[in-house]
Amino acid sequence: MHDSATTPLPACASDALIAIVDPVASPRPAILVVDGAQEVRDVLLMMLTNTGYEVEVAVDGNSGWAALSRRHFDLVITDYV
């Protein structure tokens, strides 16, 4: 068990470091989902909320920027598919 809420993983092929946020160890990490497809937003909202994340959705980039200006998000998912 780790003391922090994130567990770093080895760098992936693109050399971008990936971290897994443990929703149990931290107070409901916030995720912003920005996607033009209603179906994608709905599925991600349901899956992430049921996993214990606090999720906000935005329909386009402008709405996403507005959401980012209002509060901090631990992760932003854009144009998932």
TIBA-404699 format. One record per residue (C-alpha): x, y, z; residue number from 1. Coordinates in Angstrom, 1 decimal. Example, Ala and Ser with C-alpha at 12.3 -4.5 7.8 and 13.67 -1.06 7.14 Angstrom:
% residues 2
      xx      yy      zz  resi
    12.3    -4.5     7.8     1
    13.7    -1.1     7.1     2
//
This chain:
% residues 81
      xx      yy      zz  resi
     0.0     0.0     0.0     1
     1.3     3.5    -0.9     2
     1.1     6.6     1.3     3
     0.0     8.9    -1.6     4
    -3.2     8.8    -3.7     5
    -1.2     8.3    -6.9     6
     0.9     5.4    -8.0     7
     3.4     6.2   -10.8     8
     3.9     3.7   -13.6     9
     6.8     3.3   -15.9    10
     6.9     5.7   -18.9    11
     4.9     4.5   -21.8    12
     6.1     4.4   -25.4    13
     5.6     8.2   -25.8    14
     7.7     8.8   -22.7    15
     4.6    10.4   -21.0    16
     4.4     9.4   -17.4    17
     1.1     7.8   -16.4    18
    -0.3     7.8   -12.9    19
    -3.3     6.0   -11.5    20
    -5.4     8.0    -9.1    21
    -6.9     5.8    -6.4    22
   -10.4     7.2    -5.7    23
   -10.5     5.4    -2.4    24
    -7.3     7.0    -1.1    25
    -8.1    10.6    -2.1    26
   -11.3    12.6    -1.7    27
   -13.2    12.0    -4.9    28
   -10.8    13.1    -7.7    29
   -12.5    15.4   -10.2    30
   -12.5    14.5   -13.9    31
   -13.6    16.8   -16.7    32
   -14.9    15.0   -19.8    33
   -15.0    17.2   -23.0    34
   -16.6    15.5   -26.0    35
   -19.0    16.5   -28.7    36
   -20.7    13.0   -28.7    37
   -23.5    12.8   -26.3    38
   -23.2     9.0   -26.1    39
   -19.5     9.2   -25.1    40
   -20.2    11.8   -22.5    41
   -23.0     9.7   -21.0    42
   -21.0     6.4   -20.9    43
   -17.9     8.1   -19.4    44
   -20.1    10.0   -16.9    45
   -21.8     6.7   -15.8    46
   -18.6     4.6   -15.6    47
   -16.5     7.2   -13.8    48
   -19.2     8.3   -11.4    49
   -19.9     4.6   -10.5    50
   -16.1     4.1    -9.9    51
   -16.1     7.0    -7.3    52
   -14.9    10.0    -9.3    53
   -16.5    13.4    -9.4    54
   -17.3    14.0   -13.0    55
   -18.2    17.1   -15.0    56
   -19.0    17.1   -18.7    57
   -18.6    19.7   -21.4    58
   -19.9    19.5   -25.0    59
   -17.1    21.4   -26.7    60
   -13.8    23.2   -26.2    61
   -15.3    26.5   -25.1    62
   -17.4    24.8   -22.5    63
   -14.3    22.8   -21.4    64
   -12.2    26.0   -21.0    65
   -15.1    27.6   -19.0    66
   -15.2    24.6   -16.7    67
   -11.4    24.7   -16.2    68
   -11.6    28.4   -15.3    69
   -14.1    27.7   -12.6    70
   -12.3    24.9   -10.7    71
    -9.4    22.4   -10.6    72
    -9.7    19.0   -12.2    73
    -7.3    16.1   -11.6    74
    -7.8    14.8   -15.1    75
    -9.3    16.0   -18.4    76
   -10.5    13.6   -21.0    77
   -11.1    15.1   -24.5    78
   -12.5    13.5   -27.6    79
   -12.3    10.0   -26.2    80
   -13.1     8.0   -29.4    81
//
